Amino acid sequence: MSRPAGKEAFLGFSPILAEVKDSEPIEVDFEGVVAFSPSWGAEFLEPLTEKFGNRVVYLNTKNPSVKATLELLKEINSKK
């Protein structure tokens, strides 16, 4: 739920991401997520989006916590 945990998760997942083909979509599935914090999301999703752009697709985003966090991150990034 914290920034360090999000950053660590992204770094831990990076070797798998290095194997992704150029045309392959990156699906982030929030099924089963109970709580999703903006700080963790910023550290994991922002570098993911910077690297893969529009190929990142979010699935199962109806959970109120997930929806609110994604909207907040979008708003913050639009101000950058």
Summary of the structure (lengths in Angstrom):
residues: 80
radius of gyration: 12.3
end to end distance: 22.9
largest distance: 32.2
contacts: 195
relative contact order: 0.20
helix: 61%
strand: 10%
